[in-house]
Amino acid sequence: MLRPLLTALILAAPPAVAQNVTFGGIRADIKAPVEVAADDLSVNQADGSAVFTGNVVIGQGEMRLSADRVRVIYAEGGRNRIRSLDATGNVTLVSGADAAEAQAATYDVESGNVTLTGDVVLTQGQNVLTGDRMEVNLGSGTARVQGRVRSVLQPGGN
């Protein structure tokens, strides 16, 4: 009796592979200056990178990214243009009322895309969405979650 019911529920459920969501009540201004604060900075002249460690907080417009360690990779030909940021350890991305946590993140500053990986948890109010990977476009405020996606949606919420 239980087996036909479980089979029917499994067949009726949508696949939990990927889900598109909105991210951030406000779109982040990807042309705004990138501000970085940390306990320590180490610069490598040979490869043109800088590593910030200890309570790292990156701000750009309304967006905040925090992590234990962030490696800054500069664009070719100049140290004043950041190409990307690689964050590891206790990564949190906040935009508007939305917050996401992950083990690591890469922020492509020029495109405004942030990719979070490893046990991603997205919180939007009381709604929670988890997955293995989340790609956020800060310019459009859209996100895509992939890899064993699970949602907990509160009744009456958006």
TORGU-986016 format. One line per field, with one value per residue: residue number from 0; residue in one letter; chain; z, y, x of N, C-alpha, C in turn. Coordinates in steps of 0.05 Angstrom, whole numbers. Atoms other than C-alpha are relative to their C-alpha. Example, Ala and Ser with C-alpha at 12.3 -4.5 7.8 and 13.67 -1.06 7.14 Angstrom:
<pts>
seq = c(0;1);
type = c(A;S);
mol = c(A;A);
n.z = c(0;-1);
n.y = c(-24;-24);
n.x = c(18;-16);
ca.z = c(156;143);
ca.y = c(-90;-21);
ca.x = c(246;273);
c.z = c(0;14);
c.y = c(24;22);
c.x = c(18;-15);
</pts>
This chain:
<pts>
seq = c(0;1;2;3;4;5;6;7;8;9;10;11;12;13;14;15;16;17;18;19;20;21;22;23;24;25;26;27;28;29;30;31;32;33;34;35;36;37;38;39;40;41;42;43;44;45;46;47;48;49;50;51;52;53;54;55;56;57;58;59;60;61;62;63;64;65;66;67;68;69;70;71;72;73;74;75;76;77;78;79;80;81;82;83;84;85;86;87;88;89;90;91;92;93;94;95;96;97;98;99;100;101;102;103;104;105;106;107;108;109;110;111;112;113;114;115;116;117;118;119;120;121;122;123;124;125;126;127;128;129;130;131;132;133;134;135;136;137;138;139;140;141;142;143;144;145;146;147;148;149;150;151;152;153;154;155;156;157);
type = c(M;L;R;P;L;L;T;A;L;I;L;A;A;P;P;A;V;A;Q;N;V;T;F;G;G;I;R;A;D;I;K;A;P;V;E;V;A;A;D;D;L;S;V;N;Q;A;D;G;S;A;V;F;T;G;N;V;V;I;G;Q;G;E;M;R;L;S;A;D;R;V;R;V;I;Y;A;E;G;G;R;N;R;I;R;S;L;D;A;T;G;N;V;T;L;V;S;G;A;D;A;A;E;A;Q;A;A;T;Y;D;V;E;S;G;N;V;T;L;T;G;D;V;V;L;T;Q;G;Q;N;V;L;T;G;D;R;M;E;V;N;L;G;S;G;T;A;R;V;Q;G;R;V;R;S;V;L;Q;P;G;G;N);
mol = c(A;A;A;A;A;A;A;A;A;A;A;A;A;A;A;A;A;A;A;A;A;A;A;A;A;A;A;A;A;A;A;A;A;A;A;A;A;A;A;A;A;A;A;A;A;A;A;A;A;A;A;A;A;A;A;A;A;A;A;A;A;A;A;A;A;A;A;A;A;A;A;A;A;A;A;A;A;A;A;A;A;A;A;A;A;A;A;A;A;A;A;A;A;A;A;A;A;A;A;A;A;A;A;A;A;A;A;A;A;A;A;A;A;A;A;A;A;A;A;A;A;A;A;A;A;A;A;A;A;A;A;A;A;A;A;A;A;A;A;A;A;A;A;A;A;A;A;A;A;A;A;A;A;A;A;A;A;A);
n.z = c(0;-2;23;22;-8;3;29;11;-9;13;28;2;-10;21;-5;-17;12;1;-5;4;-21;-1;-22;-8;4;16;17;-8;20;6;8;-24;-9;-17;-25;-14;-26;-11;-21;10;29;11;29;16;24;22;15;0;-17;-28;-17;-25;-19;-26;0;25;8;26;5;25;-1;-22;-4;-18;1;-22;1;-16;17;27;18;20;24;15;29;14;7;-20;-26;-9;9;-10;18;-16;-28;-8;-29;-12;-29;-11;20;-1;20;-9;18;-9;-22;6;-8;9;-13;15;-8;17;20;19;10;24;-4;26;9;-22;-7;-23;-1;-26;1;-24;-21;2;-13;6;-17;9;-21;-14;20;2;23;-1;24;1;14;7;17;-4;17;-17;17;5;-24;4;-9;8;-20;13;-15;-23;-10;-19;-8;-22;5;-20;12;1;8;29);
n.y = c(-24;-23;-1;-15;-28;-12;-1;-22;-25;-4;-6;-26;-22;-10;7;-20;-3;-28;-18;-29;-16;-28;-4;-28;-19;-22;9;-12;-17;13;-21;-14;9;24;-6;24;-3;25;-2;2;-1;9;-6;15;-15;18;8;-22;6;-8;18;-12;21;-8;-17;-15;-10;-14;-14;-14;-9;13;27;6;27;3;26;2;-6;-8;-5;-19;3;-25;2;-4;-27;-21;9;-15;13;28;19;18;4;28;0;27;2;-15;-19;-10;-20;-13;-21;-6;17;28;8;26;10;22;6;-16;-16;-15;-23;-11;-28;-12;9;-2;27;13;28;12;30;15;-3;-26;-5;-26;-7;-23;-1;26;21;10;15;11;14;3;-22;-21;-21;-25;-23;-23;-21;5;10;27;22;28;19;26;23;9;-24;5;-25;0;-25;-4;-7;-28;-16;-2);
n.x = c(16;-17;-17;12;2;-27;-7;16;-11;-26;5;14;-17;-17;-28;-14;-27;-7;22;-6;11;-10;-19;-4;22;-11;-22;-25;-13;-26;-19;-9;-26;-2;-14;-9;-11;-10;-20;-27;-3;-25;0;-19;-7;-6;24;19;24;-1;16;10;8;11;23;0;26;-1;24;3;27;15;-9;-21;-11;-20;-13;-25;-23;7;-22;8;-16;2;1;-26;-8;4;8;23;24;3;13;17;-6;4;4;2;4;22;8;28;7;25;10;27;8;-8;-27;-9;-24;-12;-27;-18;14;-16;14;-11;8;8;27;19;9;-11;6;-5;-1;-3;21;12;26;12;22;16;21;1;-4;-27;-6;-28;-10;-29;-13;19;-11;16;-7;7;11;29;13;9;-17;6;-11;-2;-11;17;14;21;13;20;15;20;26;6;-24;-4);
ca.z = c(0;18;-42;-96;-57;-53;-127;-145;-103;-133;-204;-191;-159;-205;-214;-162;-208;-218;-197;-219;-164;-154;-109;-72;-62;-96;-155;-138;-175;-209;-232;-161;-129;-94;-21;17;92;128;185;140;68;29;-41;-93;-145;-187;-205;-193;-137;-67;-10;45;108;173;176;103;82;10;-7;-73;-72;-30;-37;18;13;74;81;120;60;-7;-64;-110;-182;-221;-295;-344;-350;-285;-211;-207;-242;-206;-251;-198;-125;-98;-28;17;87;118;55;61;6;26;-21;3;49;17;44;17;52;20;28;-30;-80;-142;-161;-233;-222;-296;-310;-241;-234;-167;-164;-96;-85;-31;14;-11;32;7;56;32;92;122;57;50;-12;-13;-68;-88;-131;-141;-196;-181;-232;-188;-246;-259;-189;-215;-190;-210;-159;-183;-154;-108;-98;-37;-20;44;27;79;63;43;24;-45);
ca.y = c(0;48;31;55;120;133;117;165;220;211;211;273;313;360;344;378;392;467;525;598;649;724;749;815;865;915;901;912;968;929;994;1019;1017;952;964;912;909;855;841;826;837;801;824;780;823;763;741;807;783;803;760;789;746;751;779;799;842;865;917;942;984;947;880;851;790;765;707;683;692;729;728;788;778;842;853;851;916;949;940;989;943;880;821;773;756;684;677;616;598;620;655;699;740;791;835;870;823;760;722;663;621;573;543;584;638;670;740;760;836;855;813;820;744;710;634;602;529;478;470;532;559;616;651;697;718;653;614;571;542;495;466;450;511;579;629;701;758;820;866;833;805;735;669;596;541;472;404;370;432;432;486;501;553;583;586;655;677;697);
ca.x = c(0;56;99;49;39;114;123;66;97;166;139;96;153;192;266;310;369;368;324;323;311;317;373;373;318;364;409;481;517;572;604;612;681;701;721;761;774;814;861;921;944;998;1018;1052;1087;1106;1035;1000;954;938;912;869;860;822;752;752;693;683;632;606;544;492;527;571;616;653;702;763;809;802;851;846;868;882;868;926;964;946;937;879;829;805;789;763;760;767;738;745;723;657;635;572;541;488;446;384;346;376;436;475;528;578;647;677;659;688;667;681;680;675;613;582;575;586;592;584;603;600;539;504;447;404;358;303;261;236;246;309;340;401;444;515;527;494;509;486;485;489;471;403;391;380;408;411;420;444;460;410;367;322;271;233;180;135;60;37;108;132);
c.z = c(0;-25;-24;6;-3;-29;-13;8;-13;-29;-4;8;-23;7;16;-9;0;5;-3;22;-4;24;5;-6;-18;-17;9;-23;-6;-11;23;8;19;24;14;28;11;22;-11;-31;-8;-30;-13;-26;-25;-16;1;16;28;16;26;18;25;-2;-25;-6;-26;-4;-27;-2;25;6;20;-2;22;-1;19;-16;-28;-16;-22;-24;-17;-30;-11;-4;22;26;10;-9;10;-20;15;28;6;30;9;30;10;-18;4;-20;8;-20;7;24;-3;10;-9;15;-17;10;-16;-19;-18;-11;-24;-1;-26;-9;22;8;25;-1;27;-2;27;22;0;14;-6;18;-11;19;15;-19;-2;-25;2;-26;2;-12;-6;-15;3;-20;16;-16;-4;25;-3;9;-10;20;-14;20;25;15;19;9;24;-2;21;-13;2;-8;-30;-9);
c.y = c(25;4;15;29;14;3;23;27;7;7;27;23;10;-7;22;3;29;17;29;16;29;3;30;17;23;-13;13;17;-11;19;16;-10;-25;8;-26;7;-27;5;0;0;-9;4;-16;15;-18;-8;21;-6;11;-19;14;-23;12;20;17;8;17;13;13;8;-12;-28;-2;-29;-2;-29;1;10;8;7;19;-3;25;-5;5;30;20;-11;15;-12;-29;-17;-18;-2;-30;-1;-29;3;19;22;7;22;12;22;5;-17;-29;-5;-28;-7;-23;-4;18;16;13;23;11;29;12;-8;3;-27;-10;-30;-10;-30;-12;6;28;1;28;5;25;2;-26;-23;-7;-17;-10;-13;-2;24;21;22;24;21;24;23;-4;-10;-28;-21;-26;-18;-28;-20;-6;23;-9;27;-4;27;2;7;30;17;1;-20);
c.x = c(17;17;-13;-3;27;8;-16;11;26;-4;-13;18;18;29;14;29;9;-25;9;-14;9;18;3;-23;9;22;25;11;27;21;11;28;-2;17;6;11;7;20;29;-1;28;-1;22;5;4;-24;-22;-26;5;-18;-7;-9;-11;-23;-3;-29;4;-27;0;-30;-14;9;23;8;20;11;24;24;-11;25;-10;19;-6;-1;28;5;-5;-11;-25;-26;-1;-14;-19;10;-7;-1;-3;-4;-22;-10;-30;-3;-27;-7;-29;-6;8;28;6;26;11;28;20;-17;21;-17;15;-10;-10;-28;-21;-11;15;-8;8;-1;3;-21;-13;-27;-8;-24;-13;-24;0;3;30;3;29;7;30;14;-22;16;-18;10;-9;-12;-30;-14;-11;20;-9;13;0;10;-16;-13;-22;-11;-18;-13;-22;-27;-5;23;2;21);
</pts>
